[in-house]
C-alpha cells in the first residue's frame, strides 16, 4: 500500500504543479515511506511551490509546514507557525 501511494505521489510531483493539495499524505505509511514523502515535500517547497495538506500527524506537520492552521475538536483554531504554538 505505501509503495503504491508513494509512486502515485511521485508521479503527480513529476508534472511540476505549482500547488498540491494533500489529504493525510502519511496516513498508514511506515516510517521509511513517511521520510520519503517528507523529502519530496521539502524539495517541492524549496522550488517555491505551495502545498496545502491535512494531517493528524503533528510531528510531520511540524517538519514540513511553514504555516499551520490547527483545530481543536473542530473549533478554537489557531494560525501561525508551529513553533509558536508547540
Secondary structure, 3 states (H helix, E strand, C coil): CHHHHHHHHHHHHHCCCCEEEEECCCCCCCHHHHHHHHHHHHHHHHCCCEEEEECCCHHHHHHHCCCEEEEECCEEEEEECHHHCC
